[in-house]
Amino acid sequence: MVKKIKPQRVLPGFGLSMGYTIIYLSLIILIPITVLFLKASTLSLSDIWQTVTDDRVVASYKLTFYSSFVAAVVNAVFGTLIAWVLVKYQFPGKKIIDALVDLPFALPTAVAGIALTTIYAPNGWIGQLFEPMGVRIAFTPIGIMIALTFIGLPFVVRTVQPVLQDFDRQYEEAASTLGANSIQIFFKIILPTLFPAILTGFALAFARALGEYGSVVFISGNMPMKTEIVPLLIVTKLEQFDYAGAAAIASVMLIFSFILLFAINFWQWRISKKHQVA
């Protein structure tokens, strides 16, 4: 009687792997999030509502979400363009530019904030060019959007770039032989393939921008009701030893962020499914 030899797995079995996964996610994500909600729950419902609906807090919500969304949209457009150039063309200094894309990952956010403030301040290299026209960049929402664009760019480029590298040029050539022009090829052949990756990069850049603090705190000016972002408001609450209030505001941000990311990921799944069916 011949015994069946079970194939040896390089990785542990499902049970052990799932156990490690649950423990790791619990320690890193689930337990801190649970503690956050538990800390917020020490306040009464009326106190929580009063805290999270304060005029100053609502103004910071609007500014944070609006600035993050605009920055993510800008990154989705220009990040895709940068990825296209890096994949499709060969030119001197390409490796240097490719490495510079990752600079926001390596650069401390506080250093980035100081550098951006120095450049875009009214007396900075770029800010002084706009000051005579009455346009201020630093210490305004425009400066916040620039900082958030800076830290979110690599997410889009590094998400779209591998998809472009793996894209089969035969589809472009086939469409070209059928009489399609460059614009038609891009919007009918290339963009539908890239769009799920662009949407993923947008979601990552948007989520990163929502929680950004270091690069924004300097260039924003931190003016309540005008240029105060939610992470700064949370830090202010912590400095005032209002831990429950900070947890309540953070919980609202967490809930809204989760809803938006879930909607974006669901939209991406629907688009990918339609593309596979087609």
SERO-4910 file (N, C-alpha, C, O; in steps of 0.05 Angstrom, whole numbers):
BEGIN
 pado doro    nc1    nc2    nc3   cac1   cac2   cac3    cc1    cc2    cc3    oc1    oc2    oc3
  Met    A     17    -24      0      0      0      0     18     25      0     35     28     17
  Val    A     13     42    -19     29     66    -22     16     89     -7     -7     95    -11
  Lys    A     32    101     11     21    124     26     23    150      9     43    154     -5
  Lys    A      2    165     11      3    191     -3     20    211     13     16    215     37
  Ile    A     38    222     -1     56    242     13     44    269     10     39    279    -13
  Lys    A     39    282     32     27    309     31     49    329     21     72    328     30
  Pro    A     41    346      3     61    366     -6     69    385     16     52    395     31
  Gln    A     95    389     19    105    407     40    101    436     31    107    443      8
  Arg    A     92    451     50     88    480     45    112    496     55    122    491     76
  Val    A    119    515     39    141    533     48    131    550     71    146    555     90
  Leu    A    106    560     69     94    577     89     77    560    108     69    538    101
  Pro    A     72    569    133     56    554    152     27    550    140     19    563    122
  Gly    A     13    531    152    -14    525    144    -33    548    149    -26    568    161
  Phe    A    -58    544    139    -78    566    141    -83    573    170    -85    597    177
  Gly    A    -87    553    187    -94    558    215    -73    575    229    -80    595    242
  Leu    A    -48    567    227    -26    581    240    -23    609    228    -19    629    243
  Ser    A    -24    611    201    -22    637    188    -44    656    197    -40    680    202
  Met    A    -69    646    197    -91    662    205    -89    671    234    -96    694    241
  Gly    A    -79    653    251    -75    661    279    -55    684    282    -60    703    297
  Tyr    A    -32    681    269    -13    703    269    -25    729    258    -20    751    269
  Thr    A    -40    727    237    -52    750    224    -71    764    243    -70    789    246
  Ile    A    -88    749    257   -107    761    275    -93    774    299   -100    796    308
  Ile    A    -73    760    310    -58    771    333    -44    797    325    -45    817    339
  Tyr    A    -31    796    302    -16    820    293    -35    844    288    -30    866    297
  Leu    A    -57    839    273    -76    860    268    -89    871    294    -95    894    296
  Ser    A    -93    853    313   -105    861    338    -86    879    353    -95    900    364
  Leu    A    -61    872    355    -42    888    369    -37    915    356    -33    936    370
  Ile    A    -36    915    330    -28    940    315    -52    958    309    -49    982    309
  Ile    A    -75    946    303    -98    961    293   -123    959    311   -133    980    321
  Leu    A   -132    935    315   -158    932    328   -159    942    357   -177    956    365
  Ile    A   -139    934    373   -138    942    401   -135    972    404   -150    984    420
  Pro    A   -117    986    390   -115   1015    392   -141   1029    384   -150   1049    397
  Ile    A   -154   1019    363   -179   1032    354   -201   1027    375   -217   1046    381
  Thr    A   -202   1004    387   -221    998    408   -217   1016    432   -236   1027    443
  Val    A   -192   1019    440   -186   1037    463   -194   1066    457   -203   1080    474
  Leu    A   -190   1074    431   -198   1101    423   -228   1105    428   -236   1126    439
  Phe    A   -244   1087    419   -273   1089    422   -281   1087    452   -299   1100    461
  Leu    A   -267   1070    467   -273   1067    495   -267   1093    510   -282   1101    528
  Lys    A   -245   1106    503   -238   1132    515   -259   1153    509   -266   1169    526
  Ala    A   -268   1153    484   -289   1173    477   -315   1167    491   -330   1185    497
  Ser    A   -320   1142    497   -345   1134    510   -346   1142    539   -368   1140    551
  Thr    A   -324   1152    551   -325   1162    578   -341   1187    580   -349   1195    602
  Leu    A   -345   1201    558   -362   1225    557   -391   1216    553   -396   1195    542
  Ser    A   -409   1233    562   -437   1228    557   -443   1234    528   -427   1248    514
  Leu    A   -466   1224    518   -473   1229    490   -476   1259    484   -468   1268    463
  Ser    A   -487   1274    503   -490   1303    499   -462   1316    497   -458   1335    482
  Asp    A   -443   1307    514   -417   1319    514   -402   1312    488   -388   1329    476
  Ile    A   -405   1287    479   -393   1279    454   -404   1295    431   -389   1305    414
  Trp    A   -430   1298    430   -443   1314    408   -434   1343    409   -428   1355    388
  Gln    A   -432   1354    433   -423   1382    436   -394   1385    427   -387   1406    415
  Thr    A   -378   1365    433   -350   1367    426   -345   1365    396   -331   1381    384
  Val    A   -358   1345    383   -353   1340    355   -369   1359    336   -363   1360    312
  Thr    A   -388   1374    347   -403   1393    330   -397   1422    337   -410   1440    327
  Asp    A   -376   1426    352   -368   1454    358   -360   1467    332   -349   1455    314
  Asp    A   -365   1493    330   -360   1508    305   -331   1505    296   -325   1502    272
  Arg    A   -313   1507    315   -285   1505    309   -278   1478    298   -262   1475    279
  Val    A   -289   1457    310   -284   1429    301   -296   1424    274   -283   1412    256
  Val    A   -320   1434    269   -333   1430    243   -317   1444    221   -314   1433    199
  Ala    A   -307   1468    227   -291   1482    207   -265   1467    201   -256   1466    178
  Ser    A   -253   1454    221   -229   1438    216   -236   1413    200   -220   1404    183
  Tyr    A   -259   1401    205   -268   1378    188   -269   1386    159   -258   1373    142
  Lys    A   -283   1408    154   -287   1417    126   -261   1422    112   -256   1413     90
  Leu    A   -243   1436    126   -217   1443    114   -201   1417    109   -188   1414     88
  Thr    A   -200   1399    128   -184   1375    126   -194   1357    103   -178   1348     86
  Phe    A   -220   1352    102   -230   1335     81   -228   1348     53   -221   1335     33
  Tyr    A   -234   1373     52   -233   1387     26   -204   1388     16   -199   1382     -8
  Ser    A   -185   1396     33   -157   1398     24   -146   1370     17   -132   1368     -3
  Ser    A   -154   1350     32   -144   1323     26   -155   1313      0   -141   1300    -16
  Phe    A   -180   1319     -5   -193   1310    -30   -180   1324    -54   -174   1310    -74
  Val    A   -176   1350    -53   -164   1364    -75   -136   1355    -80   -128   1351   -103
  Ala    A   -121   1351    -58    -93   1341    -61    -93   1314    -74    -75   1308    -90
  Ala    A   -111   1296    -66   -112   1269    -77   -119   1270   -107   -109   1254   -122
  Val    A   -138   1287   -114   -145   1290   -143   -122   1299   -159   -116   1289   -181
  Val    A   -108   1320   -149    -84   1330   -163    -63   1308   -166    -51   1305   -188
  Asn    A    -59   1292   -145    -39   1271   -146    -48   1249   -166    -32   1237   -179
  Ala    A    -75   1244   -167    -85   1223   -185    -79   1231   -214    -72   1213   -230
  Val    A    -81   1256   -221    -76   1266   -248    -46   1267   -254    -36   1254   -273
  Phe    A    -31   1282   -238     -3   1286   -244     14   1262   -236     35   1257   -248
  Gly    A      5   1247   -216     20   1222   -209     18   1202   -232     38   1189   -237
  Thr    A     -5   1200   -244     -8   1183   -268     10   1192   -291     22   1176   -305
  Leu    A     11   1218   -295     28   1230   -316     57   1223   -311     72   1216   -329
  Ile    A     66   1227   -286     94   1221   -279    100   1191   -283    121   1184   -294
  Ala    A     82   1174   -274     86   1145   -278     88   1139   -308    104   1122   -316
  Trp    A     71   1152   -324     71   1147   -353     98   1155   -365    109   1140   -381
  Val    A    109   1178   -357    135   1187   -368    157   1168   -359    175   1162   -375
  Leu    A    157   1159   -334    178   1142   -324    178   1114   -337    199   1102   -340
  Val    A    154   1105   -346    152   1079   -358    156   1080   -388    170   1063   -400
  Lys    A    145   1100   -401    144   1100   -430    168   1113   -444    173   1108   -468
  Tyr    A    184   1129   -430    205   1144   -443    232   1138   -429    234   1133   -405
  Gln    A    253   1141   -445    280   1139   -435    293   1167   -439    292   1178   -461
  Phe    A    305   1177   -418    317   1204   -419    339   1206   -398    338   1191   -378
  Pro    A    358   1224   -401    379   1228   -381    368   1236   -354    350   1253   -353
  Gly    A    378   1225   -333    368   1232   -306    343   1218   -298    331   1225   -278
  Lys    A    334   1198   -313    309   1184   -307    311   1170   -280    291   1172   -264
  Lys    A    333   1157   -273    335   1144   -248    335   1164   -224    324   1158   -203
  Ile    A    346   1187   -229    346   1208   -208    317   1217   -202    309   1219   -179
  Ile    A    302   1222   -224    274   1230   -221    258   1208   -208    240   1213   -191
  Asp    A    263   1183   -216    249   1161   -204    254   1159   -174    236   1152   -159
  Ala    A    279   1164   -166    286   1163   -138    273   1187   -123    265   1184    -99
  Leu    A    271   1210   -136    260   1233   -123    230   1230   -116    220   1242    -97
  Val    A    217   1212   -131    189   1207   -126    185   1197    -97    165   1203    -84
  Asp    A    204   1181    -88    202   1169    -61    212   1187    -39    212   1180    -16
  Leu    A    220   1211    -46    231   1230    -26    211   1235     -3    219   1236     20
  Pro    A    185   1240     -9    167   1244     14    165   1221     33    158   1225     56
  Phe    A    171   1197     24    171   1174     42    195   1175     62    192   1169     85
  Ala    A    218   1184     51    242   1184     67    246   1209     84    258   1209    105
  Leu    A    235   1231     74    239   1257     87    221   1260    111    197   1255    109
  Pro    A    231   1267    135    214   1271    158    193   1293    152    200   1313    139
  Thr    A    169   1289    160    147   1307    152    152   1335    163    144   1355    150
  Ala    A    164   1337    187    169   1364    198    189   1379    181    186   1403    177
  Val    A    209   1365    171    229   1377    153    215   1387    128    221   1408    118
  Ala    A    198   1370    117    183   1378     93    166   1402     98    165   1420     81
  Gly    A    153   1404    121    137   1427    127    153   1452    130    145   1473    120
  Ile    A    176   1451    142    193   1474    145    203   1483    117    204   1507    111
  Ala    A    211   1464    100    221   1470     74    199   1483     57    204   1503     43
  Leu    A    175   1472     57    153   1483     42    146   1511     51    140   1529     35
  Thr    A    146   1515     78    140   1542     89    161   1562     80    154   1585     73
  Thr    A    186   1554     80    207   1572     72    205   1580     43    210   1603     36
  Ile    A    197   1561     26    195   1566     -2    170   1583     -9    172   1601    -26
  Tyr    A    147   1577      4    122   1590     -4    113   1612     14     92   1623     11
  Ala    A    130   1620     34    124   1643     51    124   1668     34    136   1668     12
  Pro    A    112   1690     43    112   1715     28    139   1725     19    142   1738     -2
  Asn    A    160   1718     35    187   1726     27    203   1702     17    228   1705     15
  Gly    A    190   1680     11    204   1656      1    210   1658    -28    201   1676    -42
  Trp    A    224   1637    -39    232   1638    -67    208   1639    -85    208   1653   -105
  Ile    A    188   1623    -80    164   1622    -97    143   1641    -86    129   1654   -102
  Gly    A    140   1643    -60    119   1660    -49    122   1689    -56    102   1703    -59
  Gln    A    147   1699    -58    151   1727    -65    142   1734    -93    138   1757   -100
  Leu    A    141   1713   -110    132   1718   -138    101   1723   -139     92   1738   -156
  Phe    A     87   1711   -121     57   1714   -120     48   1736   -102     26   1746   -105
  Glu    A     65   1745    -83     57   1765    -64     49   1792    -78     29   1804    -69
  Pro    A     64   1801    -98     55   1826   -111     28   1824   -124     15   1845   -128
  Met    A     20   1800   -131     -7   1796   -144    -29   1793   -123    -52   1789   -130
  Gly    A    -22   1794    -98    -41   1791    -77    -49   1763    -71    -69   1757    -58
  Val    A    -32   1744    -80    -37   1715    -76    -18   1705    -55      6   1706    -58
  Arg    A    -29   1696    -33    -13   1684    -11    -16   1654    -12    -39   1643    -14
  Ile    A      6   1640     -9      5   1611    -10      9   1599     18     -8   1584     27
  Ala    A     31   1606     31     35   1597     58     15   1609     77      6   1632     73
  Phe    A      7   1595     98    -12   1604    118    -40   1608    107    -56   1623    118
  Thr    A    -46   1593     86    -72   1593     74    -80   1564     67    -62   1547     67
  Pro    A   -105   1558     60   -112   1531     51    -96   1522     27    -92   1498     23
  Ile    A    -87   1541     10    -71   1533    -13    -45   1520     -4    -37   1500    -16
  Gly    A    -33   1531     16     -8   1519     26    -13   1492     38      4   1474     35
  Ile    A    -36   1488     51    -43   1462     62    -45   1441     39    -35   1419     41
  Met    A    -59   1449     17    -62   1431     -5    -35   1424    -18    -31   1401    -26
  Ile    A    -17   1443    -19     10   1437    -31     24   1417    -13     37   1399    -24
  Ala    A     23   1421     13     37   1402     31     25   1374     29     39   1354     28
  Leu    A     -2   1372     27    -15   1346     25     -9   1333     -2     -8   1309     -4
  Thr    A     -7   1350    -23      0   1339    -49     29   1328    -49     34   1307    -61
  Phe    A     46   1341    -35     74   1333    -33     76   1305    -20     91   1288    -30
  Ile    A     62   1301      2     65   1276     17     50   1253      4     55   1229      9
  Gly    A     30   1259    -14     14   1238    -26     22   1229    -53     12   1209    -63
  Leu    A     40   1244    -66     47   1238    -94     58   1209    -98     50   1196   -117
  Pro    A     76   1200    -80     88   1173    -85     67   1151    -86     71   1130    -99
  Phe    A     45   1154    -71     25   1132    -70     13   1127    -98      9   1104   -105
  Val    A      8   1148   -113     -4   1145   -139     16   1135   -159     11   1116   -174
  Val    A     40   1147   -158     61   1139   -178     68   1109   -174     69   1094   -194
  Arg    A     73   1101   -150     81   1073   -145     58   1053   -148     64   1029   -149
  Thr    A     34   1062   -148     11   1044   -153      6   1041   -183      0   1019   -192
  Val    A      9   1062   -198      3   1061   -227     27   1050   -243     23   1037   -263
  Gln    A     51   1056   -234     75   1048   -248     77   1018   -255     82   1012   -278
  Pro    A     72   1000   -236     74    971   -243     53    963   -263     58    945   -280
  Val    A     29    975   -262      8    968   -281     16    976   -309     12    962   -329
  Leu    A     28    999   -312     38   1009   -338     60    991   -348     62    985   -372
  Gln    A     78    982   -331    100    965   -339     91    938   -349    103    926   -367
  Asp    A     69    928   -337     58    902   -345     38    903   -368     28    883   -378
  Phe    A     31    928   -376     11    931   -397     22    920   -424     44    927   -432
  Asp    A      6    904   -437     14    892   -463      9    912   -485    -14    920   -490
  Arg    A     30    919   -499     29    939   -521     14    928   -545      7    943   -563
  Gln    A      9    902   -546     -5    890   -569    -34    902   -571    -44    904   -593
  Tyr    A    -46    909   -548    -72    921   -549    -72    948   -563    -89    955   -579
  Glu    A    -51    964   -557    -48    990   -570    -43    986   -600    -55   1000   -616
  Glu    A    -26    967   -607    -20    962   -635    -45    952   -650    -50    960   -673
  Ala    A    -60    935   -637    -85    925   -650   -105    947   -655   -117    949   -676
  Ala    A   -108    965   -635   -127    987   -638   -117   1006   -660   -133   1018   -674
  Ser    A    -91   1010   -661    -80   1028   -681    -84   1017   -709    -91   1032   -728
  Thr    A    -81    991   -713    -86    979   -739   -115    980   -748   -121    980   -771
  Leu    A   -133    983   -728   -161    985   -734   -170   1014   -739   -194   1019   -743
  Gly    A   -151   1032   -738   -157   1060   -745   -161   1078   -721   -168   1101   -725
  Ala    A   -156   1069   -697   -159   1087   -673   -135   1106   -672   -112   1099   -677
  Asn    A   -141   1131   -664   -120   1151   -660   -109   1149   -631   -119   1133   -616
  Ser    A    -89   1166   -625    -76   1164   -599    -96   1170   -576    -95   1157   -555
  Ile    A   -113   1190   -580   -133   1196   -559   -152   1174   -554   -158   1167   -531
  Gln    A   -162   1162   -575   -180   1139   -573   -167   1115   -559   -179   1102   -542
  Ile    A   -142   1110   -567   -127   1088   -554   -124   1092   -524   -127   1074   -508
  Phe    A   -118   1117   -517   -114   1122   -488   -140   1119   -472   -140   1106   -452
  Phe    A   -161   1131   -482   -186   1132   -466   -202   1105   -468   -217   1099   -450
  Lys    A   -198   1091   -490   -213   1066   -494   -198   1041   -486   -210   1021   -478
  Ile    A   -171   1042   -488   -155   1018   -483   -139   1021   -457   -140   1003   -439
  Ile    A   -123   1042   -455   -104   1045   -433   -118   1053   -407   -114   1041   -386
  Leu    A   -134   1074   -408   -146   1085   -384   -163   1065   -368   -161   1064   -344
  Pro    A   -181   1050   -382   -196   1030   -367   -179   1010   -351   -186   1000   -330
  Thr    A   -155   1003   -363   -137    985   -349   -124    999   -325   -119    986   -304
  Leu    A   -117   1024   -329   -103   1039   -307   -122   1049   -285   -113   1053   -263
  Phe    A   -147   1052   -292   -165   1066   -273   -167   1053   -245   -166   1067   -225
  Pro    A   -169   1026   -243   -169   1014   -216   -144   1021   -200   -145   1026   -176
  Ala    A   -120   1021   -213    -96   1028   -200    -96   1058   -192    -86   1065   -170
  Ile    A   -106   1075   -210   -107   1104   -204   -126   1108   -180   -120   1125   -163
  Leu    A   -148   1094   -179   -167   1097   -157   -154   1087   -131   -159   1099   -110
  Thr    A   -139   1066   -132   -125   1056   -108   -105   1077    -98   -103   1083    -75
  Gly    A    -89   1088   -117    -70   1109   -109    -84   1133    -98    -75   1146    -79
  Phe    A   -107   1141   -110   -123   1163    -99   -132   1158    -71   -129   1175    -53
  Ala    A   -142   1133    -66   -151   1126    -39   -128   1127    -19   -132   1137      4
  Leu    A   -105   1117    -26    -82   1117     -8    -73   1146     -2    -67   1153     21
  Ala    A    -71   1162    -23    -63   1190    -20    -83   1205     -3    -75   1222     14
  Phe    A   -109   1200     -7   -130   1214      8   -128   1206     37   -130   1223     55
  Ala    A   -125   1180     43   -124   1171     70    -99   1182     84   -100   1189    108
  Arg    A    -77   1182     70    -52   1193     81    -55   1223     88    -45   1232    109
  Ala    A    -68   1237     71    -71   1266     75    -89   1272     99    -85   1292    113
  Leu    A   -110   1256    104   -128   1261    126   -114   1261    153   -121   1277    170
  Gly    A    -93   1245    156    -80   1243    182    -53   1258    183    -39   1255    202
  Glu    A    -47   1273    162    -21   1286    161    -20   1309    181    -39   1325    185
  Tyr    A      3   1311    194      7   1332    215     33   1348    210     32   1373    208
  Gly    A     55   1334    209     81   1347    209     86   1366    187     95   1389    192
  Ser    A     79   1359    162     85   1376    139     65   1399    137     70   1419    123
  Val    A     42   1397    151     21   1417    149     22   1438    171     14   1461    167
  Val    A     31   1430    195     29   1447    218     45   1473    215     37   1493    227
  Phe    A     66   1473    199     81   1497    196     70   1515    174     68   1539    178
  Ile    A     62   1503    152     54   1520    129     25   1529    132     16   1547    117
  Ser    A      9   1517    150    -19   1524    152    -24   1550    167    -43   1564    161
  Gly    A     -6   1557    186    -10   1580    202    -27   1575    227    -27   1591    245
  Asn    A    -42   1553    227    -57   1544    250    -77   1565    261    -79   1568    285
  Met    A    -91   1578    243   -111   1598    251   -138   1585    255   -149   1574    235
  Pro    A   -149   1585    279   -175   1572    283   -197   1583    264   -198   1607    259
  Met    A   -214   1565    254   -236   1571    236   -226   1578    208   -242   1583    190
  Lys    A   -200   1579    203   -189   1586    177   -170   1565    166   -174   1553    145
  Thr    A   -148   1560    181   -127   1542    171   -120   1521    192    -97   1512    192
  Glu    A   -138   1514    209   -133   1494    229   -143   1467    220   -167   1464    215
  Ile    A   -126   1447    219   -133   1420    210   -141   1403    234   -134   1410    257
  Val    A   -154   1381    229   -164   1364    251   -141   1352    267   -142   1352    291
  Pro    A   -119   1341    254    -97   1330    271    -86   1350    290    -79   1343    313
  Leu    A    -83   1376    281    -73   1396    299    -93   1401    322    -85   1405    345
  Leu    A   -118   1401    316   -139   1405    337   -138   1382    357   -142   1386    381
  Ile    A   -133   1358    348   -131   1335    366   -106   1338    384   -108   1333    409
  Val    A    -84   1347    373    -60   1351    389    -65   1373    409    -55   1372    432
  Thr    A    -79   1394    402    -86   1416    420   -102   1406    444    -98   1413    467
  Lys    A   -122   1388    438   -138   1376    459   -120   1360    478   -124   1360    502
  Leu    A   -101   1345    467    -84   1329    484    -66   1346    501    -61   1340    525
  Glu    A    -56   1368    490    -40   1386    506    -56   1399    529    -45   1407    549
  Gln    A    -82   1401    525    -99   1412    546   -110   1390    565   -127   1395    581
  Phe    A    -99   1365    561   -106   1342    578   -135   1334    574   -147   1322    592
  Asp    A   -147   1342    552   -175   1334    546   -173   1309    528   -179   1310    504
  Tyr    A   -166   1287    540   -161   1262    525   -187   1251    514   -188   1241    491
  Ala    A   -209   1253    529   -235   1243    519   -244   1259    495   -255   1248    476
  Gly    A   -241   1286    497   -249   1303    474   -232   1297    449   -243   1296    427
  Ala    A   -206   1293    453   -189   1286    430   -197   1259    418   -197   1256    394
  Ala    A   -204   1240    435   -212   1214    426   -239   1216    411   -243   1202    391
  Ala    A   -257   1233    420   -283   1236    407   -279   1247    378   -291   1238    359
  Ile    A   -262   1268    376   -257   1280    350   -243   1260    331   -250   1257    308
  Ala    A   -224   1245    342   -209   1225    327   -228   1203    318   -225   1192    296
  Ser    A   -248   1196    335   -267   1175    328   -284   1183    304   -290   1167    286
  Val    A   -292   1208    304   -308   1218    281   -292   1217    255   -302   1209    234
  Met    A   -267   1226    257   -250   1224    233   -246   1196    224   -246   1190    200
  Leu    A   -243   1178    243   -239   1150    236   -264   1138    222   -261   1124    203
  Ile    A   -287   1145    232   -312   1135    220   -316   1146    192   -322   1130    174
  Phe    A   -313   1172    189   -316   1184    162   -295   1173    143   -301   1167    120
  Ser    A   -270   1170    152   -249   1159    134   -255   1131    126   -251   1124    103
  Phe    A   -265   1115    145   -271   1087    138   -294   1086    118   -293   1070     99
  Ile    A   -314   1102    121   -337   1103    103   -328   1110     75   -335   1098     55
  Leu    A   -311   1131     73   -302   1141     47   -284   1120     34   -287   1115     10
  Leu    A   -266   1108     49   -248   1088     37   -264   1063     29   -257   1051      9
  Phe    A   -284   1056     45   -300   1033     37   -315   1038     11   -317   1021     -6
  Ala    A   -325   1063      8   -340   1070    -16   -321   1070    -40   -328   1060    -62
  Ile    A   -297   1080    -37   -277   1081    -58   -269   1052    -66   -267   1046    -90
  Asn    A   -263   1035    -46   -256   1008    -52   -278    992    -65   -274    975    -82
  Phe    A   -303    997    -56   -326    984    -69   -329    993    -98   -334    976   -115
  Trp    A   -325   1018   -103   -327   1029   -130   -305   1016   -147   -309   1008   -170
  Gln    A   -281   1014   -136   -259   1001   -150   -265    972   -156   -259    963   -178
  Trp    A   -277    958   -138   -284    930   -142   -305    927   -164   -303    909   -181
  Arg    A   -324    945   -165   -345    945   -186   -332    950   -213   -339    936   -233
  Ile    A   -314    969   -214   -301    975   -240   -284    952   -249   -284    945   -273
  Ser    A   -269    939   -231   -252    916   -238   -269    893   -248   -262    879   -267
  Lys    A   -292    889   -235   -310    867   -242   -321    872   -270   -322    853   -286
  Lys    A   -330    896   -276   -340    902   -302   -319    899   -324   -324    890   -346
  His    A   -294    907   -317   -272    905   -336   -266    875   -342   -260    868   -365
  Gln    A   -268    858   -322   -263    830   -326   -285    817   -343   -279    800   -360
  Val    A   -310    825   -338   -332    814   -354   -329    823   -383   -334    807   -401
  Ala    A   -322    848   -387   -318    858   -414   -295    844   -428   -290    849   -452
***
